[in-house]
Structures are given as C-alpha cells and as structure tokens.
C-alpha cells in the first residue's frame, strides 16, 4: 500500500486544480462587494470538503454575517482531535490595471523562485484550505483512515476583522472542541524554508478627521489667513513617531517589556540578509532601514509599530487650487504582548487632539483592537509539527514571529482552554498578499500539504491523554 505522503505528491496536480477552482470565486468580504459571491465561496468550499472525504459538512451563519463552513472526520478513537482553520474570504483586488493576469483567473507563471500560481486568495488563504483537504484525502486515497480526529472550520470574515467570531464560538462551542488547533494563514521564512509562527502582533485602528472650513474655498482668494486642514493633519501625523520611526505618543511604549538576554540571542541566531529584505519588501534604494532592537526581525515581530494607512483630502485626479474643508487619515498601531488595545486607543486619540494646531476641529473614531498573542512551544504538538515540516520541506523550520494580526487565534485558543495553536502557512516573502499580483509558490504548496499529512501521523504517535 502506498504511503499517504507519497500518494499526495503523485496526485498533487488535482489538489492544485482544487485551489484554482476556489480562486475563481471572487469572495471579497468587504462592504460593497456582492454578497452572492460570498455565498458561492462558501458553497465551493463545502463542495471541496465533501469531495475530499469530510463528513457532516455544514454551512453556518451568525445573523447577517458571512457563512462559515464546517466539516469533520472523527474516526480515530483515543487519538487527539485537531481543529483545522483557514478562511475563504479575500481582500479586494486593488488596482486591477497592475495585475499581470486577472485577479480571479488563476494563472501559472515561471518565476526566479520556481512556478507560481497568481490570483487573489491563492496564498491568503485558499491555499490553506487546500492544505487541509489534501492532507486528509491522502490517507483515504491510500486506503487508510486519518490517524487523528479532524474538524475543519473555514471562515468567511477574517479579512474584515472576524466580527462575528465570538458569537460563532459561543453558538457552536461543543462542536468546535479540540485538543490542538492548526491555522494555515502565516508565512514561511523563505522560499523552501518553513516556519512555525509563535507570536502575533495585535492591532489598534483609528480614523482622524480635521476640519477647518464648512466648505472648500479658492486658495488664491483665501490662503494665508485661513488655516489649511491638510497641513494641520500633516503636522499631527508627523509628530506620532520620532526621527527613527519609534512611536512618540506618550504612554504607548510604557508597557513594552525589554528584550531578555535569551530573546535577543535567539533573534540574532535567525539569519537576516538586508539586501534580500529590501528586495522582498520593495524598498527604494535610498530608503533608510529603521532599526530598534537586537535585529530588524526582532523589531518586526516583537516591537510595536505605527503606520498611516491612508490620507484623504482632495484626490490626485481631482487636485485643484483650493483649501480643502477637511483632511482625513487612518492610523494603525501594531501591538505586542502586555499592551492593552483599549488603553493604546485612548492615548492615541488624546494625543491627536492635543497636537492639532490653530484651533481646528478634530474628530477621532476608533475601530476596536486585538491583543497580541504568543505560544507556549512545549509539548507533543510542537514536537510533531517540527518533525513534520522537516520531512515535508527537507529542512528544519524556524520559529518566527509575525508582524501582522490574526483575530481568530487568541479567542479560539482561550475558548478551547489554552489548546496549543500551531500556525503554519503557504505564503513566502514574494507572495504579496493583499497587494496586486498575489501568488503562491507551487512547490512550497505541495511541501506544505505533505507536511500536514506527516503532522497527523507524528501527532498521533506522540499523543498521550
């Protein structure tokens, strides 16, 4: 009888076709996009789960929220139950003219790293859906049963903040009970080099609007004595960080714990190539690499950061000789452990209002926030995934942090009584998730599927109640 992992490799083309089918559905969860495509996205995932051997497949909703898709295979008595998570909702395509091929028409293209599949959602996170279905079905196709109990939950609101997640957990708590979670929505360290993400930054988001006038006016007739709200907002935003990019809002950095000696040593152990980092991030050659901490990776994963996501007054297309009536910006702060989202949000709002010049009106609007998360990496689940990734990729994984946030992780880990959460994924530094020309490295997708297949057997062998 063929081993499941070897059979998966042999049949990998069919799993790649599964991914292409999912990508063709434009399941954008953002307001203003067709709800019918979210329904179609959920239905396509449900069909895939059934096709690949999952049982009790259901499409579930909380109120008017986007559907969740659930399936299970519980045929390993005495073995652990693994909850497998991914999401089928995707970001908007962005600037469609910048895509080399249509965003929702998956396209295979050769690249310097190998063959890549381009399309919105290929990596974030429909590739994660296929990781789960490929690993599960490989056992069934080999004439074997999956060696652990599996529950699969595919969300439809991750890209818009998982606002119905807590209500969903409360409504379906017993159904979701598990000993281990596997979430496939993170990055590998590099192409061909796997990673286990062991920490996530949290996030606070805020809008700020400055008003100087009740209407837009002619700049020649009024500029000089009339204050410019765009200039005022620019001054406010510029004061949020110091010359090294470090957050300058009083109180925000207060709860950031210093690096321990052991932490600093571990960060220095992980290789960092500045030239490659610049290339992967797309930094212009003249840009200075901002540094705060034992390494840029430590800064990315373990220090808070502040970003201006958008600014609006007039627009590039409609720019004219005017003084704008208002200016608006969206600000986010990425949080690290011990930082309280509510406290950070309040301090940011107070600071912005205190820094507005010329007596202009200021309005701030917070959008909630999520706490940072860190894993306890001891135990059989982490031992099993390290071995499995080495078998799948041929090289040992790094334990890394992630500068981003995944709202699903902490609420579910807490709800499951602190069950270990294994964060692995299919993205790489060239994936460009959320940007134009998102893609997945086909060879790494295959390796990730094979790794999850090995994970099931490695976990079953190590598990003791």
HUFEN-V455736 format. One record per residue. N is the residue number from 1. SS is DSSP state (~ for helix, > for strand, _ for the rest). D_CENTER is the distance of its C-alpha to the mean C-alpha in whole Angstrom. Layout:
N&SS&D_CENTER / N&SS&D_CENTER
This chain:
1&_&38 / 2&_&35 / 3&_&33 / 4&~&29 / 5&~&27 / 6&~&30 / 7&~&30 / 8&~&27 / 9&~&27 / 10&~&30 / 11&_&29 / 12&~&25 / 13&~&26 / 14&~&26 / 15&~&23 / 16&~&22 / 17&~&24 / 18&~&22 / 19&~&19 / 20&~&21 / 21&~&22 / 22&~&19 / 23&~&17 / 24&_&21 / 25&_&20 / 26&_&18 / 27&_&16 / 28&>&15 / 29&_&14 / 30&_&15 / 31&_&19 / 32&_&22 / 33&_&20 / 34&_&23 / 35&~&22 / 36&~&24 / 37&~&21 / 38&~&19 / 39&~&22 / 40&~&22 / 41&~&19 / 42&~&19 / 43&~&23 / 44&~&22 / 45&~&19 / 46&~&22 / 47&~&25 / 48&~&23 / 49&~&23 / 50&~&26 / 51&~&27 / 52&_&26 / 53&_&27 / 54&_&26 / 55&>&28 / 56&>&28 / 57&>&25 / 58&>&25 / 59&>&23 / 60&>&23 / 61&_&22 / 62&_&22 / 63&_&24 / 64&_&23 / 65&_&20 / 66&_&18 / 67&_&19 / 68&>&18 / 69&>&19 / 70&>&21 / 71&>&23 / 72&>&24 / 73&>&27 / 74&_&29 / 75&_&31 / 76&_&31 / 77&_&33 / 78&_&33 / 79&_&30 / 80&_&27 / 81&>&24 / 82&>&21 / 83&>&18 / 84&>&16 / 85&>&13 / 86&>&11 / 87&>&10 / 88&_&12 / 89&_&12 / 90&>&11 / 91&_&11 / 92&_&15 / 93&_&16 / 94&_&17 / 95&_&20 / 96&~&22 / 97&~&24 / 98&~&22 / 99&_&21 / 100&_&23 / 101&_&23 / 102&_&23 / 103&_&19 / 104&_&20 / 105&_&22 / 106&_&21 / 107&>&23 / 108&>&23 / 109&>&24 / 110&>&25 / 111&>&24 / 112&_&25 / 113&_&22 / 114&>&24 / 115&>&23 / 116&>&20 / 117&>&19 / 118&>&18 / 119&_&17 / 120&_&14 / 121&_&12 / 122&_&13 / 123&_&10 / 124&_&7 / 125&_&9 / 126&~&12 / 127&~&13 / 128&~&12 / 129&~&14 / 130&~&17 / 131&~&16 / 132&~&17 / 133&~&20 / 134&~&22 / 135&~&22 / 136&~&24 / 137&~&26 / 138&~&27 / 139&~&29 / 140&~&31 / 141&~&32 / 142&_&33 / 143&_&35 / 144&_&33 / 145&_&32 / 146&_&28 / 147&_&29 / 148&_&27 / 149&>&26 / 150&>&23 / 151&>&21 / 152&>&18 / 153&>&16 / 154&>&14 / 155&>&13 / 156&_&13 / 157&_&12 / 158&~&8 / 159&~&8 / 160&~&11 / 161&_&10 / 162&_&12 / 163&_&15 / 164&_&17 / 165&~&16 / 166&~&18 / 167&~&21 / 168&~&20 / 169&~&20 / 170&~&23 / 171&~&25 / 172&_&24 / 173&_&24 / 174&_&26 / 175&_&25 / 176&_&22 / 177&_&23 / 178&_&22 / 179&_&23 / 180&>&20 / 181&>&16 / 182&>&14 / 183&>&11 / 184&_&10 / 185&_&6 / 186&_&6 / 187&>&9 / 188&_&12 / 189&_&15 / 190&>&16 / 191&_&18 / 192&_&20 / 193&>&19 / 194&_&17 / 195&>&15 / 196&>&14 / 197&>&11 / 198&>&14 / 199&>&12 / 200&>&9 / 201&_&11 / 202&>&11 / 203&>&12 / 204&>&15 / 205&>&16 / 206&>&19 / 207&>&21 / 208&>&25 / 209&>&28 / 210&>&31 / 211&>&34 / 212&_&37 / 213&_&39 / 214&_&40 / 215&_&40 / 216&_&39 / 217&>&42 / 218&>&44 / 219&~&43 / 220&~&47 / 221&~&48 / 222&~&46 / 223&>&44 / 224&_&46 / 225&_&46 / 226&>&43 / 227&_&40 / 228&_&37 / 229&~&34 / 230&~&32 / 231&~&34 / 232&~&33 / 233&~&30 / 234&~&29 / 235&~&31 / 236&~&29 / 237&~&26 / 238&~&27 / 239&_&28 / 240&_&25 / 241&>&25 / 242&_&28 / 243&_&29 / 244&_&26 / 245&_&23 / 246&_&23 / 247&>&23 / 248&_&26 / 249&_&26 / 250&_&29 / 251&_&27 / 252&_&24 / 253&_&24 / 254&_&26 / 255&_&24 / 256&_&23 / 257&_&24 / 258&_&26 / 259&_&25 / 260&_&27 / 261&~&29 / 262&~&27 / 263&~&24 / 264&~&25 / 265&~&27 / 266&~&24 / 267&~&22 / 268&~&25 / 269&~&25 / 270&_&22 / 271&_&23 / 272&_&22 / 273&_&23 / 274&~&23 / 275&~&25 / 276&~&22 / 277&~&19 / 278&~&21 / 279&~&21 / 280&~&17 / 281&~&16 / 282&_&19 / 283&_&21 / 284&_&25 / 285&_&27 / 286&_&29 / 287&_&26 / 288&_&26 / 289&_&23 / 290&_&23 / 291&_&23 / 292&_&23 / 293&_&24 / 294&_&25 / 295&_&22 / 296&~&20 / 297&~&17 / 298&~&18 / 299&~&18 / 300&~&14 / 301&~&13 / 302&~&16 / 303&_&17 / 304&_&17 / 305&>&16 / 306&>&17 / 307&>&16 / 308&>&18 / 309&>&16 / 310&>&19 / 311&>&23 / 312&>&26 / 313&_&29 / 314&_&31 / 315&_&29 / 316&_&30 / 317&_&32 / 318&_&34 / 319&_&35 / 320&_&38 / 321&_&41 / 322&>&40 / 323&>&39 / 324&_&36 / 325&_&36 / 326&>&32 / 327&>&29 / 328&>&26 / 329&>&23 / 330&>&19 / 331&>&18 / 332&>&15 / 333&>&15 / 334&>&13 / 335&>&15 / 336&_&16 / 337&_&18 / 338&_&21 / 339&_&20 / 340&_&20 / 341&~&18 / 342&~&21 / 343&~&24 / 344&~&21 / 345&~&21 / 346&~&25 / 347&~&26 / 348&~&24 / 349&~&26 / 350&~&29 / 351&~&29 / 352&~&28 / 353&~&31 / 354&~&33 / 355&~&33 / 356&_&33 / 357&_&37 / 358&_&40 / 359&_&39 / 360&_&37 / 361&>&35 / 362&>&32 / 363&>&29 / 364&>&26 / 365&>&23 / 366&>&21 / 367&>&18 / 368&>&17 / 369&>&15 / 370&>&13 / 371&_&14 / 372&_&13 / 373&>&13 / 374&>&15 / 375&_&16 / 376&_&20 / 377&_&20 / 378&_&24 / 379&_&25 / 380&~&25 / 381&~&22 / 382&~&21 / 383&~&24 / 384&~&24 / 385&~&20 / 386&~&21 / 387&~&24 / 388&~&23 / 389&~&20 / 390&~&23 / 391&~&25 / 392&~&23 / 393&~&22 / 394&_&25 / 395&_&24 / 396&_&23 / 397&_&19 / 398&>&18 / 399&>&17 / 400&>&14 / 401&>&12 / 402&>&9 / 403&_&9 / 404&_&6 / 405&_&6 / 406&_&5 / 407&~&9 / 408&~&10 / 409&~&11 / 410&~&13 / 411&~&15 / 412&~&16 / 413&~&17 / 414&~&19 / 415&~&20 / 416&_&21 / 417&_&23 / 418&_&21 / 419&_&20 / 420&>&19 / 421&>&15 / 422&>&14 / 423&>&11 / 424&_&11 / 425&_&10 / 426&_&12 / 427&>&10 / 428&_&12 / 429&_&13 / 430&_&15 / 431&_&12 / 432&_&12 / 433&_&9 / 434&_&9 / 435&_&13 / 436&_&16 / 437&_&17 / 438&_&13 / 439&>&15 / 440&>&15 / 441&>&17 / 442&~&20 / 443&~&21 / 444&~&18 / 445&~&17 / 446&~&21 / 447&~&20 / 448&~&17 / 449&~&19 / 450&~&22 / 451&~&20 / 452&~&19 / 453&~&23 / 454&~&24 / 455&~&22 / 456&~&24 / 457&~&27 / 458&~&27 / 459&~&25 / 460&~&28 / 461&~&31 / 462&~&30 / 463&_&29 / 464&_&32 / 465&_&32
